[in-house]
């Protein structure tokens, strides 16, 4: 029974993400190392699942280990400069062969019926094509990169046509020039430029390194802004080269209207599902601006506020409010919004003549408790109260006495409250009075 209850709770918590992501475009980049891993078939299952949920997918794969293997078989060395491989004329044909073979293997896995898998009988159509126009990387600091190139243009209309037909678009790290030349590209460059050109909802990179949030080295925060990423790049010694490279890609993508960029370790089973459909995720997410804000509530927030406070009303922690009352008093509320989701609320009832304000209905979503969100709601409430000319804040509580004491409130008496509030006091609840003086 507990397993069933946990499943229902998880499914309900995932439902908003499923609804939000339907019809959105995700670009997912993964390396050639991942293709050779035993767990790659499980990843393909998850890709099929995402597609079945109505998410439009563009997959960009790498093939570096496959290329190196072919070069080694022909006793050719791979040279690099500035962290980028140099593709000469002798190795270009082997690059094309290795990339082509890898591309076909991925396409075959995506196209098969996946019998005895979670997505058995799911019909996924795969589209490939010359979506990328490339140009040579050029000669930099005296180094000629020859047939190594970079993305010049993305055929947006062709990709969007395939996505609108329900296809999964698979793109290789090769580009073509208008004169018919072929260039070896990096998957990071291709994925970033494709995501930027399409203005996608999410750009997702699967990391080859193990979970950077479970090592002894400095860890990336779960959420980062572009400005925070730039600060990290100024101190490059703290993080692996792979993460620094992908943070640079995330900055570029988010500055070109990509909504979110995710960095996820590929070594966790179901990593992409855990990142996308759980509150906390398991990787790091980069956005242009902060995902969090405290603002005045709007009438369309009523449903979300009710979901927050109803469990606490049932437990007797909060006084019960019906929807009609909440709609009437919505201008009294402030809400804490995180990535489009209301995760906290509080209400303020001023008593102007007494220069005191009541804090009521302070609630935080269970998944976000004990990590400082209640503190930030309280601080915002205090700032609003003081800015409106009130020098005291009071609260009536039956359960959270210690929390309010820890945040500077002192126990008071009913006679210290405004006369109107005294007349409305519910003697059955026997709520305790706590008061906090406010200072600039």
N, C-alpha and C positions, 0 to 999 in steps of 0.2 A: 504493500500500500504506500509505503514511503517513497519507493522508486516512482510509482505512478504519480504521486503528488509532486515530487521534484520535477518530473517531466512536464506536468501541466504548468507549474510555475515558470520553468524555463521557456516553454513554448509561448506563454503569454508575454514574457519579457522580450522574446525575440520578435514577436508580431509587429511592433512598430518599425523595426529595421526592415523586415520583409516587405512591409507596405511602402516604406520610403524608397527602397532600392529598386523596386519594380520599374522597368523602363529606363533606368539610369545606365550610363556607360562606365565600365571599369576597364582600365588597362592594367594588365598583370604581367610583370617581367620576372623571368626566372632563368637561371644559368644552365649551361650545358652540364655542369656537375650534378644538378638536380635531376636532369633527364636520366643519368646513369644510376641514380639511387634506387634501391629496392622499393622505397615508399612512393615512387613517382606515380604508380598506378592508382594509389589511394588519392593522390592529388588530382588526378584526372577524374576520379569519381566525384570529388568535391567541385571541380569545374563544371561537370555535367549538372550537378545539383544547383549551382548558382544559375546556370542557363535556364534550368527548368523553372526557376522562381521568377523568370522574366527579366533578369539582369542582362544587359547587352555587354558581351565580353570581347575584348581585344587582347590576345595573348602574344607577347613578344619573348622569344626564346634566345638563349645564347648557344654557343657551340665551341667554346674555347678548348676544353679538354679533348674534344673530338678532333679539332684542328691540329692540336699539338701531337696527338697520336699519329695522324696521317703524315705530319712532317717528320716525325721520328722514324716512321717506317721507311721513308725515303731519304733518311739521313740529312735532313735539312734543319737548320737551326731557326728558331724564332727570335728575332731581335725586337727590342722595344725602346721607347724613349718617352719620358714624361708620363710613364704608366700606360702608354698606348702601344699596341703591337704594330710593327711595321710589316706591311704585306708587299713583298716584291713580286716580280713577274713569275718567278719559278714556283712560288708557293701559292699563287692565286688559284690555280686549277685545283689544288688540294683543298684549299679553303672552300671553294664552291662545292666540291664533292662531299666534304665533311658536313657543311651546313645543310646541303640538300638531303643527305641521308638522315640527319637528325630531324629535319623538318618533316620528312615523310613518316618517320617513326612516331612522332608526336601526333601527326594528322591521323595515322592509322588508329592509335589509341583513342583519340577523340571520336572517331567515326564508328568504332565497333559497338555492338549492342551491349557490351559490358554485362554479360550473363553472370549470374551468381554474385552480383554486386548491388550496392544500395540503389543504383540507378539502372537496373535491368530493364531492357526494352525502351530506354529513353533514346529517342531519335534526335541526335545532334548533328546538324549540318556544319561542315567546316569550309571556310572560304579562305583561299590564299590568292595572292596576286602581286603585281608590281605596284604596290601602294606607295613605295618610297623612292623619291628622286634624290640622288646623292651627288655630292661633289667631293673632290679630293681634299684630304686634310691639309695638304700642301707641304711647303718647306718651312720649318720653324727652327730658328737658331741653328741653321745649317743642316738640319736633319730632314731628308726627303722621305715622307711617309708613303710615297708611291701609290699603291692601290688600297691603302687604308683611307677611308673617307668619313664623312659626316652627313647627317640629314640636311638636305637643302629644301625639300618641299614634301608635304604629305598630301596624298590624294584623298582629301576629306570626303568628297561626294561619293567616291567609290566605296570607301569603308562604311559610310553611313547607309548607303543603299543595301549593302550586305547585312549590316546589323538590323536594319528595318525588316529584312526578309526573315529574320530569326536565326541567321548564321552566327557561329563563333568565328571571328576573324583571327587567323594565325599568321604572324609576321616574322620572317627570318631576319637575322642581322646582316642583310645584304641590301645594297641600293644600286640603282641604275641611273646612268646619266642620259641626257637627251641624245647623246651621240652613240649610245649602246655600250659604254664602258660599265664594268661591274666593280663595286667597291665593298671592301670588308668594313663593317660598322660594329660598334659596340652595342650590346643590348640596352645599356643604360641610356645611350644617346637616342636610340630608336624609340624606346618606351617613353622617354621624357618628351620628345618632340611630337610623337603621336598623341599623347595625353594632352599636351598643350594645344595642339591644333584642333582637337575635338572638344576642348573645354570640358573634360570629363568630370564626373562626380568623384572618382577615386583613381589614383595611380598607386599600385601596390607592387612593392619589390620583395621577393623572397630571398632572405639572406643565406649565404652559404655558411657563415660563421654561426656557432651555436648561440642560443638565446643570450643576447648582450645584457639582458636584465637579470641573468642568473649566474653571472660570473663575478670574480673578485675585482675585476677592473671597474672603473667608473661606468655607470649605467646611464643610458638615455632616459629622460623622463617619458612617461606614457604619452604626454601631449607636449608639443612644441609649437611655437610660432616661428615664422620666418626670421624674425629678429633674433630669437634665441638660438636658432640654427647658425646664424652668422657669428654669434659670439662663441659657439662651440668650435667653429672652424678656425677661429683665431688661436686656439690652443690645440693644435692637431696631435699632440703627443699622447693625449688621453684615450683615443679611440682607434680601433683598427682602420686600416686604409679603406676597406670595403664600406664601412659605415660613413666615413668622411666623404667618399665619392658619392654615395647615395644621398647624403644630406645636401650636397651641392645640387644634385638633380632635383631634390624636393624643393629647394629654394627657387630654382628656375621654374619648375612646374607651377608652384603656387603663385608666383609673381605673374604667371601667364594664365590666370583664372582657372587652374585646376583646384577643385574644392578642398581635397584632402590627399596627402601622400602618406602611405603606410610602409613601415619597415618591419618585416616579420621574419623570425627565424623559421627556416623550412624544416627544421629537425623535430618540430612538435607535430604529432599526428593531428590532422584537422586544423592546422594553424590558421588557415585563412577563414574558416568558419568561426573559430573562437575569437578572432580579431573583429569580424564583421557583425556577429550576432550576440555578443555579450556586452555588458555594461562597461567593463574595464578593458577588454581585449587582452592581447598577450604581447603586443609589439609597441612601437612608437608611432604616433600620428602627428603629422606636420600640417598646419594650416596657416593661412596668411595672417589672420588675426586671432586673438584669443577666442576660444569656444565658449567662454563663460561670461555671463553678465547678470547683474542684478538690476531689475527695472520695475516700473509700475505695472501692475497687472492689467490685462485687457479682458474684455468680455469673453473672448474666445479662449481664455485660460481657465474658465470656470470648471470645465470637465477635468482638466489636469489637477487643479487644486482639490477638487472633490476626491480624486483618487488618492491624493496624499493624506488628506485629513480623515477620511472615513474609517480606516483601520484604527486610528487613534481615538476617534469618537466611540467606536465600538468597545474599546478597552477602557473607556471612561477618562482618558487622559485629557481630551479636549471636549469642550461643550459642543453639542451637536448643532450643526447648521444645515438647513435644507437648501436646495439649489436656488429657490426664489430669493432667500435672504442673502445668499452669497452673490447673486447677480446684482442685487440692490447695493451691496456694500463692496463691490469689486474695486472701487476707487480707493478703498482703505488698504488694499493688499499690495505688497511687493512680492516678486517672484525671483527665484534663482534659476536661470536658464543655462543649461549645459548642452551644447551642440543641438539646439532645437528642442530639447526635452526639459520640462519643468521638473526640477529635482528638489525644490524647497520653496516655502512661502512663509509669510508673516503678515499680520495685520496691525495697523496703528490707528488708535482711536484717541484723538486729542481732546483735552478739556482746556479750552483756551483761557478762561478766566483764572483757572488754578495753575496755569503754566506747567501742566503735567500731561503725560501721554501714556495710554495703556498699550502694552505690547501683548498681542493675542495671536492664537492660531499659528504658533511657530512650529513648523513641521519640515522634516527632511526625508527624502526617499530612503528606504532601508538600505539600499545598495550603496548609498553615499554618506552614511552616518560615520561618526568618529574619525573623520578625516578633515575636519575644519570648516565644512560648509555651514553648519549652524552658527559657528563663531562669526563667519563673514556676513551672514544674514543679520545677526544681532548688531554687529558694528555698523552696517548700513542703516538699520532701523534707528540706532542712536544718532547717527549723523543727520538723518532726515528730521528726527525729533528736535535736535538742537538747532538746526537751521531754521526751523519754524517758530523759534522763540520759546521753546519749552526747556526747562532746566532739570526736569526729572522724568524718569521712565519707570512705570510700575507694571507688575505682572501678577496674575493670580494663577497659582499652580497647585496641583495635588501630587505630582510625581517627580518633577524635575528640580526639587529644592536645591540639591547639592550643585547641580550644573549652574544655576543662577548665582549662587553664592560664589562659586569659582570665577564668575564673570563680573564680580563687583557689586552684586545686589546685596542688600541687607534686609533682614526680615523686619517688616513693619506691622502696623495694626490697621484695622479697618477704618478707624477714625482719621487716619492720615490721608485717606482717599477722598476724592471729590464727593460732595453730598449726593449727586446723582448716581454715582457708582455704588455708594453705600446703600442706597435705596434698592438697587438692582441685585445686591449680593445674594447668592444662592446658599442658604445656610445648610442645605442638605449635602452639598459637595464639600463644604468646610475647606475651601481652598485657602492656602496660605498666601499672605501678601508679601511681596518683595519689591523694594524700591531702590533705584540707583540714581544718584545725583549725576548730572551731565556737565562736563566742563569742556572748554575749547581746547 
